[in-house]
């Protein structure tokens, strides 16, 4: 009887071990796909109102560029390069921007890794910028004076921003950074959350920490705005946790607030010093996450305010 029991237990262990090896681990814990409390207004914009075109053969996927009509009467413009998201929303942000701005949208796929790897090569961003400015001159029939370089990333798009800021040349070139519910890192050990004794892998956060320090000093002219939701991926650090890390290292305290944000968003915290700002918003669902991108037009103007 005892021997049969041992064999049964051994068989169960073997089945469990086999299932563990064949069942893939979740990349993250899925957020609710629906949320009915907040309004979740969405931007709808027809890019035919301006001049839109694509640049091919620079990146694995076409780069989309939008020029507001009023640029025809401008002598200079800033350059917004946005990573990850619908080009129509980026174009709308350029139209609503309180200034002259060229909107460039880069989409490379799923996950921050594809963005980070692509822009580890300094020359890629140089080629992209040159291609954009050359194309703009052709479309408008005149060259524009180059204004400030602004980088924005939604969700996984932060990977490209991280690689760019890791380059000393581009760290100095970038005037402003906008992160929309996108700044993550791994746990140490892998997948062990803070509540269970894990820690953040902070190596990938250093470029943002360094840029935040620059933005805290108004004399540098640099600006940094980071928005985050309450989404908890579980298998890697949330934007709430990375925001808390930056604020802790910079000795900046977040304070609770109750404010309306764009499109029905509900702001619940705020922190900042100089031109470095962190805004926290309610919500842990997929619609709450997308709200941050839909609010690009609003946050872009807040960044430059």
KEKE-3310 file (N, C-alpha, C; in steps of 0.2 Angstrom, whole numbers, plus 5000, padded with zeros to 4 digits):
npx = (5004:5010:5020:5013:5006:5017:5021:5010:5010:5022:5019:5009:5017:5025:5016:5012:5024:5027:5016:5020:5031:5026:5016:5015:5022:5013:5015:5012:5000:4983:4974:4957:4946:4936:4928:4917:4915:4922:4923:4930:4933:4937:4949:4945:4951:4954:4967:4968:4966:4978:4995:4999:5011:5021:5037:5047:5058:5067:5065:5059:5045:5034:5036:5026:5021:5015:5010:5003:4992:4995:5009:5013:5014:5024:5041:5048:5049:5045:5050:5041:5043:5034:5032:5024:5008:4992:4993:4984:4980:4992:4994:4983:4987:4997:4990:4983:4993:5001:5009:5021:5023:5029:5023:5028:5026:5030:5029:5033:5029:5025:5028:5042:5055:5057:5057:5067:5079:5080:5083:5095:5106:5114:5115:5103:5092:5097:5097:5083:5078:5084:5079:5065:5066:5071:5060:5050:5054:5053:5039:5033:5039:5050:5063:5062:5067:5075:5067:5064:5067:5056:5052:5040:5032:5021:5015:5023:5032:5041:5053:5061:5063:5071:5083:5087:5090:5100:5111:5124:5125:5112:5105:5109:5103:5089:5075:5063:5054:5040:5031:5018:5009:5019:5033:5043:5051:5060:5058:5069:5072:5068:5051:5047:5038:5037:5030:5033:5046:5054:5064:5067:5074:5085:5093:5088:5081:5089:5093:5081:5080:5092:5088:5077:5083:5090:5079:5073:5080:5077:5085:5092:5083:5076:5062:5051:5038:5028:5016:5005:4995:4985:4987:4993:5004:5010:5020:5030:5037:5026:5020:5016:5025:5038:5037:5036:5049:5058:5054:5057:5071:5074:5070:5057:5041:5025:5009:4992:4978:4962:4957:4950:4955:4960:4947:4939:4947:4953:4963:4973:4985:5000:5016:5031:5046:5053:5055:5051:5038:5026:5011:4998:4985:4968:4963:4963:4962:4961:4955:4957:4971:4973:4967:4978:4985:4976:4975:4986:4987:4983:4992:5004:5004:5003:5016:5024:5020)
npy = (4994:5006:5008:5009:5021:5030:5028:5034:5047:5051:5050:5060:5071:5071:5074:5087:5093:5091:5098:5111:5113:5113:5123:5139:5154:5168:5184:5195:5200:5200:5215:5221:5222:5230:5245:5255:5266:5279:5291:5289:5296:5297:5302:5308:5310:5318:5316:5322:5335:5342:5340:5324:5310:5296:5289:5277:5263:5266:5261:5245:5246:5257:5275:5287:5304:5320:5336:5351:5362:5376:5377:5380:5393:5396:5399:5391:5376:5364:5347:5333:5317:5302:5287:5272:5270:5276:5286:5296:5301:5307:5316:5325:5330:5338:5347:5353:5359:5372:5380:5378:5363:5348:5332:5315:5298:5283:5266:5250:5237:5225:5226:5233:5230:5229:5242:5247:5240:5244:5257:5258:5261:5275:5282:5279:5287:5299:5298:5297:5309:5318:5313:5316:5331:5334:5329:5337:5350:5348:5345:5357:5366:5374:5376:5373:5381:5372:5367:5363:5347:5334:5320:5307:5294:5281:5268:5253:5261:5268:5261:5265:5278:5277:5270:5281:5291:5286:5288:5299:5310:5312:5313:5326:5333:5331:5340:5339:5326:5315:5304:5292:5283:5273:5266:5254:5241:5226:5214:5210:5195:5189:5192:5192:5201:5217:5216:5204:5203:5206:5216:5232:5231:5243:5248:5250:5262:5272:5281:5289:5294:5302:5312:5317:5324:5334:5341:5346:5357:5372:5380:5372:5371:5359:5347:5336:5326:5313:5302:5291:5276:5265:5252:5236:5226:5214:5204:5211:5227:5240:5256:5264:5260:5262:5276:5280:5276:5285:5297:5295:5293:5306:5314:5320:5323:5315:5322:5320:5323:5329:5329:5333:5326:5325:5320:5313:5307:5304:5312:5308:5310:5320:5327:5335:5345:5360:5358:5345:5333:5323:5314:5306:5294:5288:5271:5254:5247:5242:5252:5263:5263:5267:5279:5288:5289:5294:5307:5314:5326:5335:5333:5335:5349:5353:5348:5358:5369)
npz = (5000:5004:4995:4983:4985:4985:4972:4966:4970:4965:4951:4950:4953:4942:4931:4935:4933:4920:4914:4919:4911:4898:4898:4893:4900:4906:4898:4904:4917:4911:4909:4913:4899:4897:4903:4912:4920:4918:4905:4893:4880:4863:4851:4835:4819:4803:4793:4781:4782:4783:4777:4773:4773:4769:4774:4767:4768:4778:4791:4798:4796:4788:4790:4796:4792:4796:4792:4798:4790:4792:4792:4780:4780:4789:4796:4803:4813:4826:4829:4832:4837:4838:4846:4844:4841:4834:4819:4816:4829:4833:4823:4825:4838:4834:4826:4837:4844:4852:4843:4830:4823:4817:4814:4817:4816:4823:4821:4826:4831:4843:4860:4870:4866:4852:4848:4856:4852:4838:4839:4845:4837:4834:4821:4815:4820:4816:4802:4800:4805:4795:4783:4786:4787:4774:4766:4770:4766:4752:4751:4755:4748:4752:4763:4781:4796:4809:4823:4841:4846:4850:4859:4860:4869:4869:4879:4874:4867:4874:4874:4863:4866:4877:4872:4863:4872:4879:4871:4872:4862:4857:4869:4873:4862:4862:4867:4874:4883:4882:4891:4889:4899:4899:4904:4909:4918:4922:4936:4949:4958:4941:4938:4951:4961:4970:4982:4986:4989:4979:4968:4958:4942:4939:4929:4916:4918:4921:4910:4909:4922:4922:4913:4919:4929:4923:4917:4929:4932:4927:4919:4909:4899:4896:4896:4904:4905:4912:4912:4921:4924:4934:4931:4934:4928:4934:4930:4926:4930:4935:4928:4938:4948:4942:4941:4955:4958:4951:4957:4970:4970:4965:4975:4975:4980:4978:4977:4983:4971:4964:4949:4933:4918:4901:4890:4899:4909:4925:4936:4949:4956:4958:4954:4954:4949:4944:4927:4926:4927:4935:4932:4939:4936:4938:4936:4929:4918:4900:4892:4900:4899:4886:4886:4889:4878:4869:4875:4870:4863:4873:4884:4877:4875:4889:4893:4886:4892)
capx = (5000:5014:5023:5008:5005:5023:5021:5004:5013:5027:5015:5006:5023:5028:5011:5013:5031:5026:5012:5024:5035:5022:5011:5019:5021:5010:5020:5009:4993:4979:4970:4950:4946:4931:4927:4911:4914:4924:4920:4935:4932:4942:4950:4944:4954:4955:4973:4967:4966:4985:4999:5002:5014:5025:5044:5049:5065:5071:5063:5055:5038:5034:5036:5020:5023:5009:5011:4997:4992:4998:5016:5015:5016:5029:5048:5052:5044:5048:5049:5039:5043:5031:5033:5019:5001:4989:4996:4979:4980:4998:4992:4978:4991:5001:4985:4981:4999:5002:5015:5022:5025:5029:5022:5031:5024:5034:5026:5037:5026:5023:5034:5047:5061:5058:5059:5074:5084:5080:5086:5102:5111:5113:5114:5096:5088:5100:5094:5076:5078:5086:5073:5059:5067:5071:5054:5046:5056:5050:5032:5031:5043:5054:5066:5060:5072:5073:5066:5065:5066:5052:5051:5035:5031:5015:5016:5030:5036:5047:5059:5065:5066:5077:5089:5089:5092:5106:5116:5126:5124:5105:5103:5109:5099:5082:5073:5058:5051:5033:5030:5011:5008:5024:5040:5043:5057:5060:5059:5074:5073:5063:5044:5046:5035:5040:5027:5035:5053:5058:5067:5067:5080:5085:5098:5085:5078:5094:5092:5076:5082:5096:5085:5073:5087:5091:5073:5072:5084:5074:5091:5094:5078:5074:5056:5050:5031:5027:5009:5004:4989:4985:4988:4998:5006:5012:5026:5036:5036:5021:5022:5016:5031:5044:5036:5038:5056:5061:5052:5061:5078:5075:5067:5051:5035:5019:5003:4985:4974:4956:4956:4948:4960:4957:4943:4936:4952:4953:4969:4973:4991:5004:5022:5036:5050:5056:5051:5050:5031:5023:5004:4995:4978:4964:4961:4968:4959:4963:4952:4961:4978:4972:4966:4984:4987:4971:4976:4992:4986:4983:4999:5009:5003:5005:5023:5027:5017)
capy = (5000:5012:5008:5011:5028:5033:5029:5038:5054:5052:5051:5067:5076:5071:5077:5094:5096:5091:5104:5117:5114:5114:5129:5145:5159:5174:5190:5200:5198:5204:5220:5221:5225:5235:5249:5259:5272:5285:5292:5287:5299:5295:5307:5306:5316:5317:5319:5325:5342:5344:5336:5318:5306:5291:5288:5270:5260:5269:5257:5239:5248:5264:5280:5292:5311:5325:5343:5355:5367:5382:5377:5383:5401:5396:5399:5386:5371:5359:5340:5328:5310:5298:5280:5268:5272:5278:5292:5301:5305:5311:5322:5329:5333:5343:5353:5357:5361:5379:5382:5375:5356:5342:5326:5309:5292:5277:5260:5244:5231:5224:5225:5238:5227:5230:5249:5248:5237:5248:5264:5258:5263:5282:5284:5278:5293:5304:5297:5298:5316:5320:5311:5320:5338:5334:5328:5343:5355:5346:5346:5364:5370:5378:5373:5376:5381:5367:5369:5359:5340:5332:5313:5305:5287:5278:5261:5250:5266:5270:5257:5269:5284:5275:5270:5287:5295:5282:5291:5306:5315:5313:5316:5333:5335:5331:5346:5337:5319:5314:5296:5291:5277:5269:5266:5248:5237:5219:5213:5205:5191:5189:5191:5192:5208:5220:5214:5197:5204:5207:5223:5234:5231:5250:5249:5253:5268:5277:5287:5294:5298:5308:5317:5321:5328:5340:5345:5349:5363:5376:5383:5368:5371:5352:5346:5329:5324:5306:5300:5284:5273:5261:5246:5232:5220:5208:5200:5216:5233:5245:5263:5267:5258:5266:5283:5280:5275:5291:5302:5293:5295:5313:5317:5324:5320:5316:5324:5318:5328:5326:5334:5330:5326:5325:5314:5310:5305:5307:5313:5307:5312:5325:5328:5339:5351:5363:5356:5338:5332:5316:5314:5299:5294:5282:5266:5248:5243:5243:5258:5268:5264:5270:5286:5292:5291:5299:5313:5316:5333:5339:5332:5339:5356:5353:5348:5364:5375)
capz = (5000:5005:4989:4978:4987:4983:4965:4964:4971:4959:4945:4950:4952:4935:4927:4936:4931:4913:4913:4920:4905:4892:4898:4892:4906:4903:4897:4909:4919:4907:4912:4910:4892:4897:4909:4911:4924:4915:4898:4888:4874:4858:4846:4828:4815:4796:4791:4774:4783:4782:4772:4776:4768:4772:4772:4767:4768:4784:4797:4796:4794:4785:4795:4794:4794:4795:4792:4798:4784:4793:4791:4773:4781:4794:4794:4807:4816:4830:4827:4837:4834:4843:4845:4846:4841:4828:4817:4816:4835:4833:4819:4829:4843:4830:4825:4843:4848:4853:4840:4824:4824:4812:4818:4815:4820:4821:4824:4824:4833:4850:4865:4870:4864:4845:4848:4859:4847:4832:4840:4848:4832:4833:4815:4813:4821:4812:4795:4801:4805:4789:4778:4787:4785:4767:4763:4772:4761:4746:4751:4756:4743:4755:4770:4787:4802:4813:4830:4846:4845:4856:4859:4865:4868:4872:4881:4873:4863:4878:4872:4858:4869:4881:4868:4861:4878:4881:4867:4874:4857:4857:4876:4873:4857:4864:4871:4878:4883:4885:4891:4891:4903:4896:4907:4913:4919:4925:4943:4951:4952:4936:4939:4958:4963:4976:4988:4988:4991:4973:4967:4951:4938:4938:4924:4910:4921:4922:4905:4911:4928:4921:4909:4924:4933:4918:4917:4935:4932:4921:4914:4904:4894:4894:4899:4904:4908:4913:4915:4923:4926:4940:4929:4937:4924:4938:4928:4926:4934:4932:4927:4945:4952:4940:4943:4962:4959:4949:4962:4976:4968:4964:4981:4974:4983:4975:4982:4980:4969:4961:4944:4927:4913:4894:4888:4905:4913:4932:4939:4956:4960:4954:4957:4950:4951:4938:4921:4927:4930:4934:4933:4940:4934:4940:4931:4928:4912:4894:4890:4904:4896:4879:4887:4890:4871:4866:4877:4868:4862:4879:4887:4873:4877:4896:4893:4884:4895)
cpx = (5004:5018:5019:5006:5011:5023:5015:5007:5018:5024:5012:5011:5025:5023:5011:5019:5030:5021:5015:5028:5032:5018:5016:5017:5018:5016:5018:5002:4988:4974:4962:4950:4940:4930:4922:4910:4916:4922:4924:4933:4938:4943:4949:4946:4956:4962:4973:4967:4973:4988:5001:5005:5018:5032:5045:5056:5070:5070:5060:5048:5038:5033:5030:5022:5016:5012:5005:4998:4995:5005:5018:5017:5021:5036:5052:5047:5048:5046:5047:5039:5040:5031:5027:5012:4998:4991:4990:4979:4986:4997:4988:4982:4995:4996:4984:4987:4999:5008:5016:5026:5024:5028:5024:5029:5027:5031:5030:5034:5025:5029:5039:5053:5062:5060:5066:5080:5085:5084:5092:5107:5109:5112:5107:5092:5091:5097:5087:5075:5079:5081:5067:5060:5067:5064:5049:5047:5053:5042:5029:5034:5048:5057:5063:5066:5070:5073:5067:5063:5062:5051:5045:5034:5025:5016:5022:5034:5042:5053:5064:5067:5071:5083:5092:5093:5099:5112:5118:5124:5117:5102:5103:5105:5092:5080:5068:5056:5044:5032:5022:5010:5013:5031:5040:5050:5055:5060:5065:5073:5067:5056:5042:5044:5038:5037:5030:5043:5057:5060:5066:5074:5080:5089:5094:5081:5083:5094:5087:5077:5087:5093:5080:5077:5089:5085:5071:5075:5082:5079:5093:5089:5074:5067:5054:5043:5030:5020:5009:4997:4990:4986:4994:4999:5007:5018:5032:5033:5031:5023:5021:5022:5037:5043:5038:5046:5060:5060:5056:5068:5079:5072:5062:5045:5029:5014:4997:4981:4967:4955:4954:4954:4957:4953:4940:4941:4952:4960:4969:4980:4995:5010:5027:5040:5053:5051:5050:5043:5029:5016:5001:4987:4974:4963:4966:4965:4962:4961:4956:4968:4978:4971:4972:4986:4982:4972:4983:4992:4986:4989:5004:5009:5005:5013:5027:5025:5022)
cpy = (5006:5013:5011:5019:5032:5034:5033:5046:5056:5054:5058:5072:5077:5074:5085:5097:5096:5097:5111:5119:5116:5120:5135:5150:5165:5180:5195:5198:5203:5209:5219:5225:5230:5239:5254:5265:5278:5285:5289:5289:5298:5301:5304:5312:5314:5320:5322:5333:5346:5340:5330:5314:5301:5291:5280:5269:5263:5264:5250:5241:5255:5269:5285:5299:5315:5332:5347:5360:5373:5382:5380:5391:5402:5396:5394:5381:5366:5352:5336:5321:5306:5291:5276:5271:5275:5285:5297:5305:5309:5317:5327:5333:5339:5349:5357:5360:5369:5381:5378:5368:5351:5336:5319:5303:5286:5271:5254:5238:5231:5223:5231:5236:5229:5238:5250:5246:5242:5254:5264:5261:5271:5285:5283:5284:5299:5304:5298:5306:5320:5319:5315:5328:5339:5334:5334:5349:5354:5348:5353:5369:5375:5374:5377:5376:5376:5369:5363:5351:5337:5324:5311:5297:5284:5270:5258:5255:5268:5267:5261:5275:5282:5274:5276:5291:5292:5285:5298:5311:5317:5315:5323:5336:5336:5336:5344:5330:5319:5307:5296:5284:5271:5270:5260:5245:5230:5220:5209:5202:5192:5187:5190:5200:5210:5218:5207:5197:5205:5215:5225:5233:5239:5252:5253:5260:5274:5283:5292:5297:5303:5313:5321:5326:5335:5344:5348:5356:5367:5379:5379:5368:5364:5351:5339:5329:5317:5305:5293:5282:5269:5253:5242:5226:5214:5205:5205:5223:5238:5252:5267:5266:5262:5273:5284:5280:5282:5296:5301:5295:5302:5317:5322:5320:5321:5318:5321:5324:5325:5331:5330:5331:5326:5319:5310:5306:5308:5306:5312:5309:5317:5326:5332:5344:5353:5361:5348:5337:5325:5317:5307:5299:5287:5277:5260:5244:5245:5250:5264:5269:5268:5277:5290:5294:5295:5306:5316:5324:5337:5339:5335:5346:5357:5353:5354:5370:5379)
cpz = (5000:4998:4983:4979:4984:4975:4962:4965:4966:4953:4945:4949:4945:4930:4928:4933:4923:4911:4913:4914:4899:4892:4898:4898:4902:4903:4902:4911:4915:4911:4909:4904:4892:4904:4908:4915:4921:4908:4893:4881:4869:4853:4839:4823:4808:4794:4785:4776:4782:4776:4775:4771:4772:4770:4773:4767:4773:4790:4794:4793:4792:4791:4792:4797:4792:4796:4792:4792:4785:4793:4785:4774:4787:4792:4798:4810:4821:4827:4832:4833:4840:4841:4848:4846:4835:4826:4817:4823:4836:4829:4822:4834:4840:4828:4831:4847:4847:4850:4834:4825:4818:4816:4814:4819:4818:4825:4821:4826:4840:4854:4864:4866:4856:4844:4851:4855:4841:4833:4844:4844:4832:4826:4812:4814:4817:4804:4795:4801:4798:4783:4779:4785:4777:4763:4764:4767:4754:4746:4752:4751:4746:4761:4776:4792:4807:4820:4835:4844:4851:4854:4863:4863:4872:4873:4879:4869:4867:4877:4868:4861:4874:4877:4865:4866:4881:4877:4870:4869:4857:4864:4876:4867:4858:4869:4876:4877:4886:4885:4893:4893:4900:4899:4911:4914:4922:4932:4943:4958:4947:4939:4946:4960:4969:4982:4990:4989:4985:4973:4960:4948:4935:4932:4918:4912:4921:4917:4907:4917:4927:4917:4914:4928:4929:4918:4923:4936:4926:4916:4909:4898:4892:4898:4899:4908:4907:4916:4916:4925:4932:4938:4932:4933:4928:4936:4927:4929:4931:4931:4934:4949:4949:4941:4950:4962:4957:4954:4968:4975:4968:4970:4980:4976:4979:4980:4978:4977:4966:4955:4938:4922:4906:4893:4893:4910:4920:4935:4946:4960:4955:4958:4952:4953:4945:4932:4921:4931:4929:4936:4934:4939:4936:4934:4930:4922:4906:4891:4894:4901:4890:4880:4887:4883:4868:4869:4875:4867:4868:4883:4884:4875:4885:4897:4891:4887:4899)
residu = (UNK:UNK:UNK:UNK:UNK:UNK:UNK:UNK:UNK:UNK:UNK:UNK:UNK:UNK:UNK:UNK:UNK:UNK:UNK:UNK:UNK:UNK:UNK:UNK:UNK:UNK:UNK:UNK:UNK:UNK:UNK:UNK:UNK:UNK:UNK:UNK:UNK:UNK:UNK:UNK:UNK:UNK:UNK:UNK:UNK:UNK:UNK:UNK:UNK:UNK:UNK:UNK:UNK:UNK:UNK:UNK:UNK:UNK:UNK:UNK:UNK:UNK:UNK:UNK:UNK:UNK:UNK:UNK:UNK:UNK:UNK:UNK:UNK:UNK:UNK:UNK:UNK:UNK:UNK:UNK:UNK:UNK:UNK:UNK:UNK:UNK:UNK:UNK:UNK:UNK:UNK:UNK:UNK:UNK:UNK:UNK:UNK:UNK:UNK:UNK:UNK:UNK:UNK:UNK:UNK:UNK:UNK:UNK:UNK:UNK:UNK:UNK:UNK:UNK:UNK:UNK:UNK:UNK:UNK:UNK:UNK:UNK:UNK:UNK:UNK:UNK:UNK:UNK:UNK:UNK:UNK:UNK:UNK:UNK:UNK:UNK:UNK:UNK:UNK:UNK:UNK:UNK:UNK:UNK:UNK:UNK:UNK:UNK:UNK:UNK:UNK:UNK:UNK:UNK:UNK:UNK:UNK:UNK:UNK:UNK:UNK:UNK:UNK:UNK:UNK:UNK:UNK:UNK:UNK:UNK:UNK:UNK:UNK:UNK:UNK:UNK:UNK:UNK:UNK:UNK:UNK:UNK:UNK:UNK:UNK:UNK:UNK:UNK:UNK:UNK:UNK:UNK:UNK:UNK:UNK:UNK:UNK:UNK:UNK:UNK:UNK:UNK:UNK:UNK:UNK:UNK:UNK:UNK:UNK:UNK:UNK:UNK:UNK:UNK:UNK:UNK:UNK:UNK:UNK:UNK:UNK:UNK:UNK:UNK:UNK:UNK:UNK:UNK:UNK:UNK:UNK:UNK:UNK:UNK:UNK:UNK:UNK:UNK:UNK:UNK:UNK:UNK:UNK:UNK:UNK:UNK:UNK:UNK:UNK:UNK:UNK:UNK:UNK:UNK:UNK:UNK:UNK:UNK:UNK:UNK:UNK:UNK:UNK:UNK:UNK:UNK:UNK:UNK:UNK:UNK:UNK:UNK:UNK:UNK:UNK:UNK:UNK:UNK:UNK:UNK:UNK:UNK:UNK:UNK:UNK:UNK:UNK:UNK:UNK:UNK:UNK:UNK:UNK:UNK:UNK:UNK:UNK:UNK:UNK:UNK:UNK:UNK:UNK:UNK:UNK)
# end
